[in-house]
Amino acid sequence: MKLLETIKSKLIAAVLALWAWSKLKAEQWKLRDKAISLWEKAKAFYARMGAKWRGTKAYAKLMAMEPLQRRMTIMLCGVFLLLGLIFAFNQFKTFMIKHFISGMGLPPATVSTMVVEATDWQPKLTSVGNVRAFRGVDLSTEIGGLVQTVPVKSGQDVKEGDLLIKLNDASDVAQLNSLKAMADLAKVINERDRQQLAIQAISKNVFDTSKADAKSKQAQVESQIALVAKKNLKAPFSGRVGIVSINPGQFVNPGDKLLTLQTLDPIFVDFNLPQSNAEQIVVGQDVVVTTDAFKDASFTGKITAVSPKVDTNTRNIQVEAQIANPDKKILPGMFANVNIKLGDQVKLLTLPQTAVTYNPYGSTVFIAKPTGKKDKQGNPALEAQQVFVTTGATRGDQVAILKGIDEGATVVTSGQLKLKNGTPLIINNKVLPANSPDPKPQE
């Protein structure tokens, strides 16, 4: 209770002191005299306006109305006047807010920039392709049989004519020897008949019969030789044998895949290019091939064939290139990146692809334009200016700029999504976007 009494007494003392100070200041500043003078002026102004109002036709018409109608008219005029004042106040408030915001200016944006320079650009076409063996085949036998020997090993390099798999041909060889004996006998009989025909000991009909029989027996021998040869699977060309999973004693059927044989040097790469590049593709052009398997190695070759027709589904042209593969690193079925050089190097302005904003109405970039003023640190102040550009080919992280900017211009490379014309810029180049013509994937 004592605390409350103390607080109450102090509040009363403060209010009395404030009232005494107000009276003192009012006397010092002569506020009472000024208020009375202002009130007299207001009354005089009101009296003048009242006198003028009473002399108007509107006042006469108003006074001629019925009392109820007059009061309604005055009320409506007052309502409209109040609404007009509210509307005017809102308009004034909106104007002041816009004026205040426009006076503040656009907030600055932090961006990274780079100076545009002309760099050497090698015009080229790029595509992806599949590696195909110069010659490749999955070998099988025409006839079935029991595997007798497998002289070849997995991954072995063989030459044309080398024996790969031998089937059991003992019965066929025995049949061949029998047919050879019968052929020799028929040949001897035919020779004897020829001598007898010369002395007219036999008729011509008998000689012709023996001659035909000798030829028939020889044809049977040749047929049996071909049959025996089918029991010996030989390499149709030089190359490398795949995985051999056939073992002696295994029975194989006709048409069974026994092993694969691939010629690895040279080797083909098949790829496709759009029909719009048909004029730029000629047989004999140099190509450079890279693969994901050997990231630090490149393989050179030449275009050997261009398809004479365009695929109606994709509108692409199939192209074949032959690549030297002396170390036999590239294997059939690999995925390959193909680069075709087109002429000599040219000088082009390049930018990181992140610096260009692609829109339906055109491609744009923002340049950092000096304003002629200084910032707080004393450096030249910069602002953003949007310009339209014409882009060309791309290369890695870079894109060629054909029109729109000049060499030496400072271009915003990141942070342009928050910019518009006139935005003040704060340059921070501690982190820059990728700008490599030949980027490598990070592992």
Buried (B, 14 or more C-beta within 10 A) or exposed (E): EEEEEEEEEEEEEEEEEEEEEEEEEBEEEEEEEEEEEEEEEEEEEEEEEEEEEEEEEEEEEBEEEEEEEBEEBEEEEEEEEEEEEEEEEEEEEEEEEEEEEEEEEBEBBEBBBBEBEEBEBEBBBEBEBEBBBBBBBEBBBEBEBBBBEBEBEEEEEBEEEBBBBBBBBEEBBEBBEEBBEBBBEBBEBBEBBEEBBEEEEBEEEEBEBBBEBBBEBBEBBEEBBEBBEBBBBBBEBBBBBBEBEBEEEEEBEEEEEBBBBBBBBBBBBBBBBEEEBEEBBEEEBEBBBBBEEEEEEEBEBEBBEBEEEBEEEEEBBBBBBBBEBEEEBBBBEBEBBBBBBEEEEEEBBBBBBBBBBEEEEEBBBBBBBEEEEEBEEEEEBBBBBBBEBEBBBEBBBBBBBEEBBEEEBBBBBBBBEEBEEEBBBEEEEEEBBEBEBEEEEEE
